């Protein structure tokens, strides 16, 4: 780690009554430089932090720890409950796990929060009034990382969405809006296509929104929602999304606000929280002293709010705004039209420290309220009646590459194997019905979903096993099955396209 710069102290810092211990991981690439700068600002602002250094990332990977996090680091992180982390370099190749993903999932950091605020005219943007917070679900969706190769041509990724996961993140978004004086919460999903997974997220959003009559709410399909965000971000306030959309959307929002390099983020869970800049480790400029520490510094501000140090958080944030306002900029945002002095990492931090206690002149000063109430978010859900669950059939996925992939040939082979229990209702390929009455123009791979439905009067007990036995005896390669159920009479499965 680079030697900490000799920053000039500031008179009368705001000191808390007691210090709070936090784990700090400098990270890789530019991480040590921007972490030194950030900690110097926090120290001079009277943040009152006892720092426990931990090592995660590249050096730990090289010691053979595939997660990039060793036992000692885990103990420090869970012991303090708070981690301020610099950017990490994940080595290329199989077997290495992302430190960020590992931390978020292992520690139950379900809420990712990214404020995206324009800093016009000091940082160039096409949307001077932009002030949007992206609240992203952090643990579920396709980021469960459950993937399989099933045939020569087809791989799959499972998208897992749970009701408790939806309830926590949606409620957090409304609590964040209420705690920060926001007026509206918007939900982005793609439930016109993924009617069960994204449909659940949308349905839970509507249910929770009814509990917050003081806040406006709306739902948009994610594609048009993203387009409107890029075109007119002023119409949005707080946006809540499932994991994948939130990952994409938060980078889009940060960039159109001015720069991804200025954005911080919080990852919040029950008992632990992680704060990090959203940019990478930038090894190409590491050690040159030119990196912008703003993203990590703004993450540290969010950490102070999380710790209840709202006065110190505002003190740092306002000094940072005043620094940008006076045209003291690092190379990534330097613009001859708005910048007065181009500085490196250390000098930028020193400029922020010199302005502690001051507020911006051309925009409102920042003031922080309390963090969202996690007790309201994580309260155990009321006991719900279990739905009446009825088995009605089974989807059998086959690896089949015969008869020129003619679905009529596959259907003819499967019809007599349905047995007395089932009827073959349809065969789909990549979700499109190809049997019966498919179209020859439909392109087919070697991966087939065969839907068998239980005949009237037949009992489910043992029927799926007998069907699979018949298929195996006739040489069919079953790669996956999914039971079909109705819940309180409603189908718990999607229809095939064309079914």
C-alpha positions as CSV (number, residue, x, y, z in Angstrom):
1,X,0.0,0.0,0.0
2,X,1.3,3.5,-0.8
3,X,2.4,5.7,2.0
4,X,-0.4,7.9,3.3
5,X,-0.1,11.6,2.2
6,X,0.7,14.2,4.8
7,X,-2.7,16.0,4.7
8,X,-3.1,19.3,6.6
9,X,-5.5,19.0,9.5
10,X,-8.7,21.1,9.7
11,X,-9.7,23.0,12.7
12,X,-12.6,21.8,14.9
13,X,-13.5,18.5,13.3
14,X,-16.9,17.0,14.3
15,X,-16.0,14.2,16.7
16,X,-18.4,11.4,17.6
17,X,-18.7,10.3,21.2
18,X,-17.4,6.8,20.6
19,X,-15.5,5.2,17.7
20,X,-16.9,2.6,15.5
21,X,-14.7,-0.3,14.3
22,X,-14.9,-1.0,10.5
23,X,-13.0,-3.4,8.3
24,X,-11.1,-1.8,5.4
25,X,-9.8,-3.7,2.3
26,X,-7.7,-1.4,0.1
27,X,-8.2,-3.7,-2.9
28,X,-6.1,-4.0,-6.0
29,X,-4.8,-1.7,-8.8
30,X,-5.7,1.9,-7.8
31,X,-7.4,0.7,-4.7
32,X,-4.6,1.4,-2.2
33,X,-4.2,5.0,-3.5
34,X,-7.9,5.9,-3.4
35,X,-8.3,4.2,0.0
36,X,-5.5,6.2,1.5
37,X,-7.1,9.4,0.2
38,X,-10.5,8.4,1.5
39,X,-9.4,7.5,5.0
40,X,-7.4,10.7,5.3
41,X,-10.6,12.7,4.5
42,X,-12.6,10.7,7.0
43,X,-10.0,11.1,9.7
44,X,-9.9,14.8,9.3
45,X,-13.7,15.1,9.2
46,X,-13.9,13.5,12.7
47,X,-15.6,10.3,11.5
48,X,-14.3,8.5,14.6
49,X,-13.5,5.2,13.0
50,X,-11.2,2.4,14.3
51,X,-9.9,0.7,11.1
52,X,-9.2,-3.0,10.9
53,X,-7.2,-3.6,7.7
54,X,-8.1,-6.8,5.9
55,X,-6.7,-8.3,2.7
56,X,-9.0,-9.5,0.0
57,X,-8.5,-9.9,-3.8
58,X,-5.5,-10.5,-6.0
59,X,-2.9,-11.5,-3.3
60,X,-5.4,-13.8,-1.6
61,X,-6.2,-15.5,-5.0
62,X,-2.5,-16.1,-5.5
63,X,-2.4,-17.9,-2.2
64,X,-4.8,-20.5,-3.7
65,X,-8.0,-19.1,-2.1
66,X,-10.5,-19.3,-5.0
67,X,-12.9,-16.8,-3.3
68,X,-10.2,-14.2,-2.8
69,X,-11.2,-14.0,0.9
70,X,-9.4,-15.9,3.6
71,X,-10.7,-16.9,7.1
72,X,-9.0,-14.0,8.8
73,X,-10.7,-11.5,6.6
74,X,-14.1,-13.2,7.1
75,X,-13.6,-13.0,10.9
76,X,-12.8,-9.3,10.7
77,X,-15.7,-8.5,8.4
78,X,-18.3,-10.4,10.4
79,X,-16.8,-9.1,13.7
80,X,-17.2,-5.5,12.7
81,X,-20.3,-5.8,10.5
82,X,-19.0,-3.1,8.1
83,X,-16.6,-3.3,5.3
84,X,-15.2,-0.4,3.2
85,X,-13.6,-2.0,0.1
86,X,-11.5,-0.8,-2.7
87,X,-11.9,-2.2,-6.2
88,X,-10.8,-5.9,-6.8
89,X,-9.0,-7.6,-9.7
90,X,-10.4,-11.1,-10.3
91,X,-7.9,-13.3,-12.2
92,X,-8.9,-14.7,-15.5
93,X,-9.6,-18.4,-15.7
94,X,-12.0,-20.9,-14.3
95,X,-12.4,-21.5,-10.6
96,X,-11.9,-17.9,-9.5
97,X,-15.0,-16.4,-7.8
98,X,-15.9,-12.7,-7.7
99,X,-15.1,-11.2,-4.3
100,X,-18.1,-8.9,-4.7
101,X,-20.6,-11.6,-5.5
102,X,-19.2,-13.8,-2.7
103,X,-19.5,-11.1,-0.1
104,X,-23.0,-10.1,-1.1
105,X,-24.4,-13.6,-1.0
106,X,-22.5,-15.0,2.0
107,X,-23.3,-12.0,4.2
108,X,-26.9,-11.7,3.0
109,X,-26.4,-8.2,1.6
110,X,-29.8,-8.1,-0.2
111,X,-30.0,-4.4,-1.0
112,X,-27.6,-2.6,-3.4
113,X,-28.1,1.2,-3.3
114,X,-26.6,3.5,-5.9
115,X,-27.3,7.2,-5.9
116,X,-26.8,8.8,-9.3
117,X,-26.7,12.6,-9.1
118,X,-25.7,15.1,-11.8
119,X,-23.0,17.6,-10.8
120,X,-23.7,20.1,-13.5
121,X,-22.0,22.4,-14.5
122,X,-18.9,21.1,-12.8
123,X,-19.1,17.6,-14.4
124,X,-20.4,17.4,-18.0
125,X,-23.8,15.8,-18.4
126,X,-26.8,16.0,-20.7
127,X,-29.2,15.9,-17.7
128,X,-28.3,18.6,-15.2
129,X,-31.2,18.0,-12.9
130,X,-30.7,14.2,-12.6
131,X,-31.1,12.9,-9.0
132,X,-32.0,9.2,-9.0
133,X,-31.4,6.3,-6.6
134,X,-31.2,2.8,-8.0
135,X,-32.2,0.1,-5.4
136,X,-31.2,-3.3,-6.8
137,X,-32.0,-6.7,-5.4
138,X,-28.6,-8.3,-4.7
139,X,-28.9,-12.0,-4.2
140,X,-31.4,-13.7,-6.5
141,X,-32.4,-13.7,-10.2
142,X,-29.9,-15.1,-12.6
143,X,-27.1,-14.1,-10.2
144,X,-27.8,-17.3,-8.2
145,X,-25.2,-18.6,-10.7
146,X,-27.0,-21.9,-11.3
147,X,-26.1,-23.0,-14.8
148,X,-25.9,-26.3,-16.6
149,X,-24.9,-27.6,-20.0
150,X,-27.6,-30.1,-21.0
151,X,-26.9,-31.0,-24.6
152,X,-24.2,-30.4,-27.2
153,X,-25.8,-27.1,-28.1
154,X,-27.8,-25.9,-25.1
155,X,-26.8,-24.4,-21.8
156,X,-29.2,-23.0,-19.2
157,X,-29.2,-20.4,-16.4
158,X,-31.9,-20.7,-13.7
159,X,-33.6,-17.4,-12.7
160,X,-34.7,-17.8,-9.1
161,X,-37.0,-15.2,-7.6
162,X,-38.5,-15.6,-4.1
163,X,-41.4,-13.8,-2.4
164,X,-39.3,-13.0,0.7
165,X,-36.5,-11.7,-1.5
166,X,-39.0,-9.4,-3.4
167,X,-40.6,-8.2,-0.2
168,X,-37.3,-7.2,1.4
169,X,-35.9,-5.2,-1.5
170,X,-39.2,-3.5,-2.4
171,X,-39.8,-2.6,1.2
172,X,-36.3,-1.3,1.5
173,X,-36.8,0.9,-1.5
174,X,-39.9,2.5,0.0
175,X,-38.2,2.9,3.4
176,X,-35.2,4.5,1.7
177,X,-37.5,6.9,-0.2
178,X,-39.3,7.8,3.0
179,X,-36.1,8.3,5.1
180,X,-34.6,10.6,2.4
181,X,-37.6,12.7,1.6
182,X,-38.2,11.1,-1.8
183,X,-41.6,11.3,-3.4
184,X,-41.9,8.3,-5.8
185,X,-40.8,4.7,-6.2
186,X,-40.7,3.1,-9.7
187,X,-40.4,-0.6,-10.3
188,X,-38.8,-2.0,-13.5
189,X,-39.5,-5.7,-14.6
190,X,-40.0,-7.7,-17.7
191,X,-43.2,-9.4,-16.6
192,X,-44.8,-9.2,-20.0
193,X,-42.4,-12.1,-20.9
194,X,-41.4,-13.7,-17.6
195,X,-44.8,-13.7,-16.1
196,X,-44.0,-15.9,-13.1
197,X,-40.6,-14.6,-11.9
198,X,-40.8,-11.0,-12.8
199,X,-44.6,-11.2,-12.3
200,X,-44.0,-12.1,-8.7
201,X,-41.7,-9.1,-8.3
202,X,-44.3,-6.8,-9.8
203,X,-47.1,-8.2,-7.7
204,X,-45.2,-7.8,-4.5
205,X,-44.3,-4.3,-5.5
206,X,-48.0,-3.4,-5.9
207,X,-48.8,-5.0,-2.5
208,X,-46.0,-3.2,-0.6
209,X,-46.8,0.1,-2.4
210,X,-50.3,0.1,-0.9
211,X,-48.6,0.3,2.6
212,X,-46.9,3.6,1.7
213,X,-49.8,5.9,0.7
214,X,-47.5,8.9,1.2
215,X,-45.4,7.9,-1.7
216,X,-46.3,7.6,-5.4
217,X,-45.5,4.4,-7.2
218,X,-45.4,3.1,-10.8
219,X,-44.4,0.1,-12.8
220,X,-42.7,0.1,-16.2
221,X,-41.4,-2.7,-18.4
222,X,-37.6,-2.5,-18.1
223,X,-36.8,-1.8,-21.7
224,X,-39.0,1.3,-22.0
225,X,-38.2,2.3,-18.5
226,X,-34.5,2.3,-19.2
227,X,-35.1,4.3,-22.4
228,X,-37.1,6.9,-20.5
229,X,-34.4,7.0,-17.8
230,X,-31.8,7.8,-20.4
231,X,-34.0,10.4,-22.1
232,X,-35.6,12.1,-19.1
233,X,-34.2,11.0,-15.8
234,X,-36.0,13.8,-14.0
235,X,-39.2,11.8,-14.1
236,X,-37.7,9.2,-11.7
237,X,-36.8,9.4,-8.1
238,X,-36.2,5.9,-6.6
239,X,-36.1,2.9,-8.9
240,X,-36.3,-0.7,-7.6
241,X,-35.5,-3.7,-9.8
242,X,-34.5,-7.4,-9.7
243,X,-30.8,-8.1,-9.7
244,X,-29.8,-8.3,-13.4
245,X,-31.7,-5.2,-14.5
246,X,-30.4,-3.3,-11.5
247,X,-26.8,-4.1,-12.3
248,X,-27.2,-2.8,-15.9
249,X,-29.4,0.1,-15.0
250,X,-27.2,1.5,-12.2
251,X,-24.2,1.7,-14.5
252,X,-26.4,3.4,-17.2
253,X,-27.7,5.9,-14.6
254,X,-24.3,6.6,-13.1
255,X,-22.8,7.3,-16.6
256,X,-25.5,9.6,-17.8
257,X,-25.4,11.5,-14.5
258,X,-21.8,12.3,-15.4
259,X,-19.3,9.5,-14.7
260,X,-19.3,6.0,-13.3
261,X,-16.1,7.0,-11.5
262,X,-18.0,9.4,-9.2
263,X,-20.6,6.9,-8.0
264,X,-20.5,5.1,-4.7
265,X,-22.7,2.2,-3.6
266,X,-23.9,0.5,-0.5
267,X,-24.7,-3.2,0.0
268,X,-26.9,-3.6,3.0
269,X,-28.1,-6.7,4.9
270,X,-29.1,-7.9,8.3
271,X,-26.1,-7.4,10.5
272,X,-23.5,-6.5,7.8
273,X,-22.9,-3.9,5.2
274,X,-20.4,-3.4,2.4
275,X,-19.5,0.0,0.9
276,X,-17.6,0.2,-2.4
277,X,-17.0,2.3,-5.5
278,X,-18.7,0.9,-8.6
279,X,-15.7,1.2,-10.9
280,X,-12.9,-1.3,-11.5
281,X,-9.3,-1.6,-10.2
282,X,-7.9,0.2,-13.3
283,X,-4.5,-1.5,-13.2
284,X,-3.3,0.5,-16.2
285,X,-3.1,3.7,-14.1
286,X,-2.2,2.1,-10.7
287,X,0.6,3.7,-8.9
288,X,0.5,6.9,-10.9
289,X,-1.3,8.9,-8.4
290,X,-3.9,10.2,-10.9
291,X,-7.0,8.1,-9.9
292,X,-10.2,9.8,-8.8
293,X,-11.1,8.8,-5.2
294,X,-14.6,10.3,-5.4
295,X,-16.5,7.0,-5.9
296,X,-14.9,5.4,-2.8
297,X,-15.3,8.7,-0.9
298,X,-19.0,8.8,-1.7
299,X,-19.3,5.1,-0.6
300,X,-17.6,6.1,2.7
301,X,-20.2,8.9,3.1
302,X,-23.0,6.3,2.7
303,X,-21.1,4.2,5.3
304,X,-21.2,7.1,7.8
305,X,-24.9,7.5,7.3
306,X,-25.3,3.7,7.9
307,X,-23.4,4.1,11.1
308,X,-25.6,7.0,12.2
309,X,-22.8,9.6,11.7
310,X,-25.0,11.8,9.6
311,X,-23.3,15.0,10.6
312,X,-19.9,13.8,9.6
313,X,-21.4,12.3,6.4
314,X,-22.8,15.7,5.4
315,X,-19.5,17.4,6.3
316,X,-17.5,15.2,3.9
317,X,-20.1,15.4,1.2
318,X,-20.4,19.2,1.2
319,X,-16.7,19.6,1.2
320,X,-16.4,17.3,-1.8
321,X,-19.1,19.3,-3.6
322,X,-17.4,22.5,-2.8
323,X,-14.1,21.1,-4.2
324,X,-15.7,20.2,-7.5
325,X,-17.6,23.5,-7.6
326,X,-14.3,25.3,-7.3
327,X,-13.0,23.5,-10.4
328,X,-10.4,21.2,-8.6
329,X,-10.7,18.1,-10.7
330,X,-8.8,14.9,-11.4
331,X,-7.9,13.9,-14.9
332,X,-11.0,11.8,-15.6
333,X,-13.4,14.7,-15.2
334,X,-11.0,17.6,-16.1
335,X,-12.6,19.9,-18.7
336,X,-11.0,23.2,-19.7
337,X,-14.5,24.8,-19.8
338,X,-15.2,24.1,-16.1
339,X,-12.0,23.1,-14.4
340,X,-9.6,25.5,-12.8
341,X,-6.9,23.0,-11.6
342,X,-6.0,19.5,-12.6
343,X,-4.9,17.5,-9.6
344,X,-3.9,13.9,-8.7
345,X,-5.3,11.6,-6.0
346,X,-3.5,13.1,-3.0
347,X,-4.0,16.7,-4.0
348,X,-7.7,16.1,-4.6
349,X,-8.1,14.6,-1.1
350,X,-6.2,17.5,0.4
351,X,-8.5,20.0,-1.3
352,X,-11.5,18.2,0.1
353,X,-9.9,18.3,3.6
354,X,-9.2,22.0,3.3
355,X,-12.9,22.6,2.6
356,X,-14.3,20.6,5.5
357,X,-16.8,22.9,7.2
358,X,-17.8,24.6,4.0
359,X,-20.8,24.1,1.8
360,X,-21.3,24.5,-1.9
361,X,-22.4,27.9,-3.2
362,X,-24.2,27.0,-6.5
363,X,-26.3,24.0,-5.2
364,X,-28.1,23.2,-2.0
365,X,-26.0,21.9,0.8
366,X,-26.4,18.2,1.7
367,X,-28.1,17.2,4.9
368,X,-28.6,13.5,5.9
369,X,-31.4,12.0,7.9
370,X,-31.3,8.5,9.4
371,X,-30.7,5.4,7.3
372,X,-33.7,3.3,6.3
373,X,-35.2,1.2,9.2
374,X,-34.0,-2.3,8.7
375,X,-36.4,-3.5,11.4
376,X,-39.3,-2.5,9.1
377,X,-37.7,-4.3,6.2
378,X,-36.6,-7.5,7.9
379,X,-39.6,-8.1,10.1
380,X,-40.8,-11.7,9.8
381,X,-43.7,-12.0,7.4
382,X,-47.1,-12.9,8.7
383,X,-47.8,-16.6,8.5
384,X,-49.5,-17.3,5.2
385,X,-51.8,-20.1,4.4
386,X,-50.1,-22.7,2.3
387,X,-51.6,-23.0,-1.1
388,X,-53.4,-26.1,-2.2
389,X,-50.7,-27.8,-4.4
390,X,-51.9,-30.2,-7.1
391,X,-49.6,-32.2,-9.4
392,X,-51.0,-32.0,-13.0
393,X,-48.1,-33.1,-15.2
394,X,-44.4,-33.1,-15.9
395,X,-42.0,-31.3,-18.4
396,X,-39.3,-33.7,-19.6
397,X,-36.3,-32.2,-21.3
398,X,-34.6,-34.5,-23.8
399,X,-31.3,-34.4,-25.7
400,X,-32.5,-35.7,-29.1
401,X,-30.7,-35.3,-32.4
402,X,-32.3,-37.7,-34.8
403,X,-34.5,-37.8,-37.9
404,X,-33.2,-34.5,-39.1
405,X,-34.6,-33.0,-35.9
406,X,-38.1,-33.4,-37.2
407,X,-40.5,-32.8,-34.2
408,X,-43.1,-34.9,-35.8
409,X,-40.8,-37.9,-35.6
410,X,-40.1,-37.2,-31.9
411,X,-43.8,-36.8,-31.2
412,X,-44.6,-40.1,-32.9
413,X,-41.9,-41.8,-30.8
414,X,-43.2,-40.4,-27.5
415,X,-46.9,-40.7,-27.9
416,X,-47.0,-44.5,-27.2
417,X,-44.6,-44.0,-24.2
418,X,-47.1,-41.6,-22.5
419,X,-48.7,-44.7,-20.9
420,X,-52.1,-44.8,-19.3
421,X,-51.2,-42.0,-16.9
422,X,-50.2,-39.1,-19.2
423,X,-51.0,-37.5,-22.5
424,X,-48.3,-35.8,-24.5
425,X,-49.7,-32.3,-24.8
426,X,-46.9,-30.5,-26.7
427,X,-43.2,-30.4,-27.5
428,X,-41.3,-27.1,-27.6
429,X,-37.9,-26.1,-28.7
430,X,-36.4,-23.0,-27.1
431,X,-39.8,-22.3,-25.7
432,X,-41.7,-22.4,-29.1
433,X,-44.3,-25.1,-29.7
434,X,-43.2,-27.4,-32.5
435,X,-45.5,-30.4,-31.9
436,X,-48.3,-30.9,-32.6
437,X,-49.0,-28.4,-35.5
438,X,-45.6,-26.8,-35.5
439,X,-44.3,-24.8,-38.4
440,X,-41.4,-26.0,-40.6
441,X,-39.8,-22.5,-40.4
442,X,-39.1,-22.9,-36.7
443,X,-35.4,-23.4,-36.0
444,X,-34.7,-26.4,-33.7
445,X,-31.7,-27.3,-31.5
446,X,-31.0,-30.7,-29.9
447,X,-32.9,-29.7,-26.7
448,X,-36.6,-30.5,-26.4
449,X,-39.2,-29.8,-23.7
450,X,-41.9,-32.5,-23.8
451,X,-45.0,-31.7,-21.7
452,X,-46.9,-34.6,-20.4
453,X,-50.2,-33.9,-18.6
454,X,-51.9,-36.2,-16.2
455,X,-55.0,-37.8,-17.6
456,X,-58.4,-37.4,-15.9
457,X,-58.8,-39.9,-13.1
458,X,-55.1,-40.8,-12.9
459,X,-53.2,-40.7,-9.7
460,X,-49.9,-38.9,-9.5
461,X,-48.2,-41.4,-7.1
462,X,-45.4,-43.1,-9.0
463,X,-46.6,-41.9,-12.4
464,X,-43.6,-39.6,-13.2
465,X,-41.1,-42.4,-12.3
466,X,-42.9,-44.9,-14.5
467,X,-42.9,-42.4,-17.4
468,X,-39.2,-41.8,-17.0
469,X,-38.5,-45.5,-16.8
470,X,-40.3,-46.1,-20.1
471,X,-38.4,-43.2,-21.8
472,X,-35.0,-44.6,-20.5
473,X,-35.9,-48.1,-21.7
474,X,-36.5,-46.8,-25.2
475,X,-33.2,-44.9,-25.3
476,X,-34.3,-41.3,-24.7
477,X,-31.7,-39.1,-23.0
478,X,-33.5,-37.2,-20.2
479,X,-31.5,-34.2,-19.1
480,X,-34.0,-32.5,-16.8
481,X,-37.5,-32.7,-15.5
482,X,-39.9,-30.2,-13.9
483,X,-43.1,-31.2,-12.2
484,X,-46.1,-29.1,-13.1
485,X,-48.4,-28.0,-10.3
486,X,-51.4,-25.9,-9.8
487,X,-51.5,-23.7,-6.7
488,X,-55.1,-23.0,-5.5
489,X,-56.1,-23.9,-9.0
490,X,-53.8,-21.5,-10.8
491,X,-51.0,-22.9,-13.0
492,X,-47.6,-22.6,-11.5
493,X,-45.9,-22.9,-14.8
494,X,-45.6,-21.0,-18.0
495,X,-47.4,-21.8,-21.2
496,X,-45.3,-22.7,-24.3
497,X,-45.2,-20.0,-27.0
498,X,-48.0,-21.1,-29.3
499,X,-49.6,-23.5,-26.7
